Amino acid sequence: MSGSGQPAAAWPIYRRLTGFAKKYRGLLLLALVGMVVEAAAGGAFTKLMEPVVNETFVVRDAKNSAWLPLAIVGLFVLRGIAGYLTDYNMARSGRGIARDMRVKVLGKYLRLPGLRFDTEPVPSMLVRLGSDSDQVAQATIDAAKVMLQQSFQIIAALVVMFWTSWQVTLAVLVLAPPLAWVMNKVGKRYRRVSHRIQESSAHLMQSADQSLGSHQEVKVYGARDVEFTRYSALADRHMKLSLKVEATRSMSSALVQLMGAIGLALLLFVAGREAIAGRLSAGGFVALMLAMMAVIPALKQLTNVQNMLQRGVASAERLFGVLDAADEVDTGTLPLPRAHGLIQFRDVNARYAGQDAPALEGISFDARPGTVTAIVGRSGSGKSTLVKLIPRFYEVESGQILLDGHALGEYRLADLRRQIALVGQQVMLFDGTVAENVAYGEMADADPEALEQAVRGANAMEFVERMPGGLQSEVGANGGRLSGGQRQRVAIARAMLKDAPILILDEATAALDTESERLVQDALERLMPDRTTLVIAHRLSTIEHADQVLVLDHGRLVEQGTHAELLARGGLYAHLHRMQFREQPDA
């Protein structure tokens, strides 16, 4: 994000943030009333010290000295009620804004193109949804609360000081310009460092996620020291940035306190002169001292709030970077109740952002309803990219992909994706029951009989029946309570229940043992008929009966034909088959 280090950008961002506070205007108004009452009560208490001192200790008037303590108690009760009103309503507004921002950003991420998920790691997204959203709540509400509360207290104290002795107050206020200069400098420095701290937090989380998520590889390959060193270096950098913020905060607080001490010294000097001239009583001097003592911690709080505010603005900048990103292109208007399933690639080229070489180049083929199209090739040849173009996870650079004679972009995106069922090698299950994972998304209200039939058809009922709750058994986070083969069969049951005319299988049996593969393959054979099926195959022996085989190499379609035709041709497919047959004689 450009200009993240420019302090001038803070105000437009903060102003935009206030838009999220509009729905909480009623709560914020109550909180504002509470702040005003709280500050007024504090000012009244300070001013009350003048008659307390004069009547009790100077004049020694017993009648007045009796009601003054009761007045003090009443003021503090009023201040306590006002403080509660302020704290509760501000907290409710702030947490509400954090929740709204989280929901809005997650919704935006789910609308972003697939390329975004290739360029931004998920841990970075989690930082935005977590700490960034909390920092934004601090920027919009918590920081505003501190600023307004302390500002009202300063105003109340200054009113008391002017009321008591405007001559002394004017003498003390000569310190205001240098104090404003210090706070401005502090704000600029906070803003420079805060954005770097948020980026550092994302890198820390990403590094930890990689190390812990791949702990088996880390241990087996003796990389614990490497990962520890990498994480330590990132943690050191984060610590240094945090210390810069603390040093700035501490230095600014010390300067404010120094100026406060100078202000007190000035007050003593000028107040002494006023007292000698008979224009200031003992009670008035005490009231001035208390008001001045109330101003100093309020000013210190205002300098400390810069950290909260600037980090919140930096977080908001990152979140607005997500919210301002372009959604997936969805300009199609053609309705698509149910596709026949004729898929046609016409000279399709695709390229990843920032890559010189195309991921796919000049791809042309037809996949007809009721047929199986197998896609094979070396690793990195473009197989997964090709099938991801069909649900438009990625967009083509040039050429056309047609479905039933119309370009994919002519259909509404939701209608297009409704025609596709996807079973991948890495199955994503959600923390919930087996039934919830099969009847997922738009299928949540599926008929229970159809749901059970899909589970049986996927060969999943044999293990589901053994689970304590049957279809209502919890699968755990990411399906952690199921084996790889069981997760695959749940995914196949999901595809069966969807009954979409287009089926994409992305190496669905690559990581399974022989028994699991047999069960999954048997389920797939029941799923595939009467659909347009595209299969990315790891084991070539699984696609011998495909209607056509596409052989990709470096993003180009180099061979096309049936299994037998391609073997007879003796090209790349025959070479791959021969190599795999040697390495896996039992495949």
DRENNU-271731 format. One record per residue (C-alpha): x, z, y; residue in three letters. Coordinates in steps of 0.2 Angstrom, whole numbers, padded with zeros to 4 digits, always signed. Layout:
N
XZYALA/...
***
This chain:
587
+0000+0000+0000MET/+0008-0006+0016SER/+0010+0006+0030GLY/+0008+0022+0020SER/+0022+0030+0030GLY/+0015+0026+0047GLN/+0007+0042+0054PRO/-0004+0031+0066ALA/-0014+0026+0050ALA/-0020+0043+0047ALA/-0035+0044+0059TRP/-0044+0028+0052PRO/-0042+0034+0035ILE/-0048+0051+0039TYR/-0063+0043+0049ARG/-0067+0033+0033ARG/-0067+0049+0023LEU/-0080+0057+0034THR/-0092+0044+0028GLY/-0092+0053+0011PHE/-0097+0069+0020ALA/-0113+0061+0027LYS/-0124+0067+0013LYS/-0119+0085+0015TYR/-0123+0085+0034ARG/-0135+0099+0032GLY/-0123+0111+0023LEU/-0109+0107+0035LEU/-0121+0110+0050LEU/-0125+0128+0042LEU/-0106+0130+0040ALA/-0102+0125+0058LEU/-0115+0138+0064VAL/-0107+0151+0053GLY/-0090+0147+0061MET/-0096+0148+0079VAL/-0105+0165+0075VAL/-0089+0171+0066GLU/-0078+0166+0081ALA/-0090+0174+0094ALA/-0091+0190+0084ALA/-0072+0191+0084GLY/-0071+0187+0102GLY/-0084+0200+0106ALA/-0074+0213+0096PHE/-0058+0209+0106THR/-0068+0211+0122LYS/-0076+0227+0116LEU/-0059+0235+0115MET/-0058+0235+0135GLU/-0073+0248+0136PRO/-0067+0257+0121VAL/-0050+0261+0129VAL/-0056+0263+0146ASN/-0072+0274+0142GLU/-0064+0284+0128THR/-0046+0287+0133PHE/-0046+0284+0152VAL/-0062+0290+0159VAL/-0066+0301+0143ARG/-0085+0297+0144ASP/-0093+0305+0128ALA/-0109+0296+0130LYS/-0102+0278+0129ASN/-0089+0283+0116SER/-0103+0287+0104ALA/-0112+0269+0103TRP/-0096+0259+0104LEU/-0091+0262+0085PRO/-0108+0257+0080LEU/-0107+0241+0090ALA/-0090+0237+0081ILE/-0098+0240+0064VAL/-0112+0228+0069GLY/-0100+0215+0074LEU/-0091+0215+0058PHE/-0107+0215+0048VAL/-0112+0199+0058LEU/-0095+0192+0056ARG/-0095+0195+0037GLY/-0112+0186+0035ILE/-0106+0171+0045ALA/-0090+0170+0035GLY/-0100+0169+0019TYR/-0111+0156+0026LEU/-0096+0146+0031THR/-0086+0148+0015ASP/-0100+0144+0003TYR/-0107+0129+0012ASN/-0090+0121+0015MET/-0084+0124-0003ALA/-0101+0116-0009ARG/-0098+0101+0002SER/-0079+0099-0003GLY/-0082+0100-0021ARG/-0097+0088-0020GLY/-0086+0075-0011ILE/-0072+0077-0024ALA/-0085+0074-0038ARG/-0093+0059-0028ASP/-0075+0052-0026MET/-0071+0054-0044ARG/-0087+0045-0050VAL/-0085+0031-0037LYS/-0067+0028-0042VAL/-0070+0028-0061LEU/-0085+0016-0058GLY/-0073+0005-0048LYS/-0060+0005-0062TYR/-0073-0001-0074LEU/-0077-0016-0063ARG/-0059-0021-0060LEU/-0051-0036-0069PRO/-0041-0034-0085GLY/-0025-0038-0076LEU/-0027-0021-0067ARG/-0025-0012-0083PHE/-0009-0022-0087ASP/-0001-0017-0070THR/-0007+0001-0068GLU/-0004+0013-0082PRO/-0018+0024-0087VAL/-0009+0041-0082PRO/-0008+0034-0064SER/-0027+0031-0065MET/-0029+0049-0071LEU/-0019+0056-0056VAL/-0031+0047-0044ARG/-0046+0053-0053LEU/-0039+0071-0054GLY/-0027+0078-0041SER/-0030+0064-0029ASP/-0048+0067-0028SER/-0045+0086-0026ASP/-0033+0082-0012GLN/-0046+0071-0003VAL/-0059+0085-0004ALA/-0045+0096+0005GLN/-0043+0083+0018ALA/-0061+0081+0022THR/-0068+0098+0020ILE/-0055+0112+0017ASP/-0043+0106+0030ALA/-0058+0103+0042ALA/-0064+0121+0039LYS/-0047+0129+0043VAL/-0045+0118+0058MET/-0062+0122+0065LEU/-0062+0140+0061GLN/-0045+0143+0068GLN/-0049+0132+0083SER/-0065+0142+0087PHE/-0055+0158+0085GLN/-0042+0152+0098ILE/-0056+0146+0110ILE/-0065+0163+0108ALA/-0048+0172+0111ALA/-0044+0162+0126LEU/-0062+0165+0133VAL/-0059+0184+0132VAL/-0041+0182+0140MET/-0048+0171+0155PHE/-0063+0183+0157TRP/-0051+0198+0157THR/-0037+0191+0168SER/-0036+0172+0172TRP/-0019+0175+0180GLN/-0011+0182+0164VAL/-0019+0168+0153THR/-0013+0154+0164LEU/+0005+0161+0163ALA/+0004+0161+0144VAL/-0003+0144+0143LEU/+0013+0136+0149VAL/+0018+0136+0131LEU/+0004+0125+0125ALA/+0013+0108+0128PRO/+0029+0112+0118PRO/+0018+0119+0104LEU/+0007+0103+0104ALA/+0024+0093+0103TRP/+0030+0104+0088VAL/+0013+0101+0078MET/+0014+0083+0081ASN/+0031+0081+0074LYS/+0026+0092+0059VAL/+0011+0081+0056GLY/+0022+0065+0056LYS/+0035+0072+0044ARG/+0021+0079+0032TYR/+0013+0061+0031ARG/+0030+0053+0027ARG/+0033+0065+0012VAL/+0016+0067+0006SER/+0013+0049-0001HIS/+0030+0050-0010ARG/+0025+0066-0018ILE/+0008+0059-0025GLN/+0018+0044-0032GLU/+0031+0056-0040SER/+0016+0065-0048SER/+0010+0049-0056ALA/+0027+0045-0063HIS/+0029+0063-0070LEU/+0013+0061-0079MET/+0016+0044-0085GLN/+0033+0049-0092SER/+0026+0065-0101ALA/+0012+0054-0108ASP/+0024+0042-0115GLN/+0035+0055-0123SER/+0021+0066-0130LEU/+0011+0051-0135GLY/+0025+0044-0145SER/+0033+0060-0151HIS/+0035+0054-0169GLN/+0046+0039-0163GLU/+0055+0050-0151VAL/+0060+0062-0165LYS/+0064+0049-0178VAL/+0075+0039-0166TYR/+0084+0054-0159GLY/+0078+0051-0142ALA/+0073+0069-0137ARG/+0088+0071-0126ASP/+0085+0054-0118VAL/+0066+0058-0114GLU/+0071+0075-0108PHE/+0084+0069-0097THR/+0072+0055-0090ARG/+0058+0068-0087TYR/+0071+0081-0079SER/+0077+0068-0067ALA/+0059+0064-0062LEU/+0055+0083-0061ALA/+0070+0086-0050ASP/+0065+0072-0038ARG/+0047+0079-0037HIS/+0054+0096-0034MET/+0065+0090-0019LYS/+0050+0081-0011LEU/+0040+0097-0013SER/+0054+0107-0005LEU/+0055+0096+0009LYS/+0036+0099+0013VAL/+0039+0118+0011GLU/+0055+0117+0022ALA/+0044+0108+0035THR/+0030+0121+0034ARG/+0042+0136+0035SER/+0051+0128+0050MET/+0035+0124+0059SER/+0028+0142+0056SER/+0044+0150+0062ALA/+0044+0139+0078LEU/+0026+0144+0081VAL/+0029+0162+0078GLN/+0044+0161+0090LEU/+0033+0153+0103MET/+0020+0167+0100GLY/+0034+0180+0103ALA/+0039+0172+0119ILE/+0020+0171+0124GLY/+0019+0190+0121LEU/+0034+0194+0131ALA/+0027+0183+0145LEU/+0010+0192+0143LEU/+0019+0209+0144LEU/+0028+0204+0160PHE/+0014+0196+0169VAL/+0001+0210+0164ALA/+0013+0223+0170GLY/+0014+0215+0187ARG/-0005+0214+0187GLU/-0008+0232+0182ALA/+0004+0238+0196ILE/-0006+0228+0208ALA/-0022+0236+0202GLY/-0030+0220+0195ARG/-0029+0225+0177LEU/-0035+0241+0168SER/-0027+0249+0152ALA/-0042+0242+0142GLY/-0040+0225+0149GLY/-0022+0225+0144PHE/-0027+0230+0126VAL/-0040+0216+0125ALA/-0027+0204+0131LEU/-0015+0210+0118MET/-0027+0209+0104LEU/-0033+0191+0110ALA/-0015+0185+0110MET/-0012+0193+0093MET/-0027+0184+0086ALA/-0021+0167+0093VAL/-0003+0168+0085ILE/-0009+0168+0066PRO/-0023+0155+0071ALA/-0009+0144+0077LEU/+0001+0147+0062LYS/-0014+0142+0051GLN/-0016+0126+0061LEU/+0002+0121+0057THR/+0000+0125+0039ASN/-0015+0115+0037VAL/-0005+0099+0041GLN/+0002+0099+0023ASN/-0016+0100+0016MET/-0022+0087+0028LEU/-0008+0074+0027GLN/-0007+0075+0008ARG/-0026+0073+0007GLY/-0025+0057+0018VAL/-0010+0050+0007ALA/-0021+0053-0008SER/-0036+0045+0001ALA/-0025+0030+0005GLU/-0021+0028-0014ARG/-0040+0030-0019LEU/-0045+0017-0005PHE/-0032+0005-0012GLY/-0043+0006-0029VAL/-0060+0005-0020LEU/-0054-0010-0009ASP/-0048-0020-0024ALA/-0058-0035-0029ALA/-0070-0033-0043ASP/-0071-0045-0058GLU/-0077-0062-0052VAL/-0096-0062-0057ASP/-0104-0076-0047THR/-0113-0084-0061GLY/-0132-0086-0060THR/-0136-0094-0077LEU/-0146-0083-0088PRO/-0141-0082-0106LEU/-0154-0073-0118PRO/-0144-0078-0134ARG/-0130-0091-0136ALA/-0130-0103-0150HIS/-0111-0100-0150GLY/-0102-0117-0147LEU/-0086-0112-0139ILE/-0075-0127-0132GLN/-0058-0125-0124PHE/-0053-0139-0113ARG/-0035-0140-0107ASP/-0034-0121-0103VAL/-0020-0114-0094ASN/-0018-0095-0091ALA/-0004-0085-0083ARG/-0001-0066-0080TYR/+0002-0061-0062ALA/+0020-0062-0057GLY/+0025-0072-0073GLN/+0033-0089-0071ASP/+0030-0095-0088ALA/+0011-0098-0093PRO/+0004-0087-0106ALA/-0006-0101-0112LEU/-0003-0120-0109GLU/-0015-0135-0112GLY/-0026-0127-0125ILE/-0040-0137-0132SER/-0051-0134-0147PHE/-0069-0132-0152ASP/-0076-0117-0162ALA/-0093-0121-0169ARG/-0107-0109-0174PRO/-0106-0103-0192GLY/-0088-0107-0193THR/-0072-0096-0194VAL/-0058-0101-0182THR/-0041-0092-0187ALA/-0028-0090-0174ILE/-0010-0087-0180VAL/+0008-0087-0172GLY/+0023-0077-0169ARG/+0022-0061-0159SER/+0020-0066-0141GLY/+0013-0083-0144SER/-0003-0080-0134GLY/-0015-0076-0148LYS/-0023-0060-0140SER/-0023-0068-0123THR/-0033-0083-0129LEU/-0047-0072-0136VAL/-0047-0061-0121LYS/-0052-0076-0110LEU/-0069-0078-0119ILE/-0076-0062-0113PRO/-0067-0065-0097ARG/-0056-0050-0097PHE/-0043-0063-0090TYR/-0047-0078-0080GLU/-0041-0096-0084VAL/-0028-0103-0071GLU/-0034-0121-0074SER/-0045-0130-0087GLY/-0062-0124-0093GLN/-0069-0114-0107ILE/-0087-0119-0111LEU/-0101-0109-0120LEU/-0115-0120-0126ASP/-0110-0134-0114GLY/-0108-0123-0098HIS/-0093-0115-0091ALA/-0091-0097-0094LEU/-0091-0093-0075GLY/-0109-0100-0074GLU/-0116-0086-0084TYR/-0119-0068-0077ARG/-0104-0058-0084LEU/-0115-0045-0092ALA/-0125-0059-0101ASP/-0109-0067-0107LEU/-0102-0051-0114ARG/-0119-0047-0122ARG/-0115-0062-0134GLN/-0099-0055-0140ILE/-0094-0042-0153ALA/-0076-0036-0154LEU/-0066-0028-0167VAL/-0048-0025-0163GLY/-0033-0017-0172GLN/-0033-0002-0161GLN/-0051+0005-0162VAL/-0057+0015-0148MET/-0070+0028-0153LEU/-0077+0041-0141PHE/-0079+0060-0143ASP/-0096+0061-0150GLY/-0105+0058-0166THR/-0104+0043-0179VAL/-0121+0038-0174ALA/-0117+0038-0155GLU/-0101+0028-0158ASN/-0110+0015-0168VAL/-0125+0014-0157ALA/-0114+0013-0141TYR/-0118+0007-0124GLY/-0133-0004-0123GLU/-0137+0000-0141MET/-0140+0018-0138ALA/-0159+0016-0141ASP/-0156+0006-0157ALA/-0169+0009-0172ASP/-0162+0022-0184PRO/-0166+0011-0199GLU/-0155-0003-0191ALA/-0142+0009-0187LEU/-0141+0015-0205GLU/-0141-0002-0211GLN/-0126-0007-0200ALA/-0116+0008-0207VAL/-0120+0003-0225ARG/-0116-0015-0222GLY/-0099-0009-0214ALA/-0095+0001-0230ASN/-0094+0016-0219ALA/-0109+0026-0227MET/-0098+0031-0242GLU/-0087+0042-0231PHE/-0101+0046-0218VAL/-0112+0054-0232GLU/-0097+0066-0237ARG/-0096+0072-0219MET/-0105+0089-0215PRO/-0118+0081-0203GLY/-0119+0064-0210GLY/-0122+0051-0195LEU/-0122+0066-0183GLN/-0105+0072-0188SER/-0092+0073-0173GLU/-0078+0060-0174VAL/-0067+0070-0162GLY/-0057+0063-0147ALA/-0052+0045-0150ASN/-0059+0047-0168GLY/-0046+0059-0173GLY/-0056+0066-0187ARG/-0056+0049-0196LEU/-0043+0039-0205SER/-0038+0021-0198GLY/-0049+0012-0211GLY/-0064+0024-0207GLN/-0062+0020-0188ARG/-0061+0001-0192GLN/-0077+0002-0202ARG/-0086+0012-0188VAL/-0081-0002-0176ALA/-0087-0015-0189ILE/-0104-0006-0190ALA/-0105-0006-0171ARG/-0102-0025-0171ALA/-0115-0027-0185MET/-0128-0017-0175LEU/-0125-0028-0160LYS/-0128-0044-0170ASP/-0120-0054-0157ALA/-0118-0073-0160PRO/-0099-0073-0156ILE/-0087-0062-0166LEU/-0069-0059-0161ILE/-0058-0050-0174LEU/-0041-0045-0167ASP/-0029-0041-0181GLU/-0043-0030-0188ALA/-0034-0026-0205THR/-0016-0027-0199ALA/-0012-0008-0200ALA/-0023-0003-0215LEU/-0018+0001-0233ASP/-0023-0010-0247THR/-0039+0000-0252GLU/-0045+0002-0234SER/-0041-0017-0231GLU/-0052-0022-0246ARG/-0066-0011-0239LEU/-0064-0018-0222VAL/-0062-0036-0228GLN/-0078-0034-0238ASP/-0087-0028-0223ALA/-0081-0042-0212LEU/-0087-0055-0225GLU/-0104-0048-0223ARG/-0103-0048-0204LEU/-0096-0065-0201MET/-0109-0078-0208PRO/-0120-0087-0195ASP/-0109-0083-0181ARG/-0094-0091-0171THR/-0080-0081-0178THR/-0062-0081-0170LEU/-0049-0071-0181VAL/-0032-0066-0175ILE/-0024-0064-0192ALA/-0008-0054-0196HIS/-0009-0057-0215ARG/-0010-0076-0218LEU/-0018-0073-0235SER/-0034-0066-0226THR/-0038-0083-0218ILE/-0036-0095-0232GLU/-0055-0099-0231HIS/-0056-0101-0212ALA/-0064-0118-0207ASP/-0049-0121-0195GLN/-0033-0113-0191VAL/-0025-0114-0174LEU/-0006-0111-0174VAL/+0001-0105-0157LEU/+0019-0105-0152ASP/+0025-0100-0134HIS/+0008-0102-0127GLY/+0005-0120-0134ARG/-0006-0126-0148LEU/+0006-0134-0160VAL/-0004-0136-0176GLU/-0022-0137-0180GLN/-0031-0139-0197GLY/-0037-0130-0213THR/-0025-0119-0222HIS/-0022-0132-0236ALA/-0019-0146-0223GLU/-0007-0136-0213LEU/+0003-0130-0229LEU/+0004-0149-0234ALA/+0010-0153-0217ARG/+0026-0142-0219GLY/+0026-0137-0201GLY/+0027-0120-0192LEU/+0011-0113-0202TYR/+0019-0117-0218ALA/+0035-0109-0212HIS/+0026-0093-0207LEU/+0016-0093-0223HIS/+0032-0095-0234ARG/+0041-0081-0224MET/+0027-0069-0226GLN/+0025-0074-0245PHE/+0043-0069-0248ARG/+0042-0053-0238GLU/+0025-0048-0245GLN/+0023-0055-0263PRO/+0008-0044-0266ASP/-0002-0049-0250ALA/
***
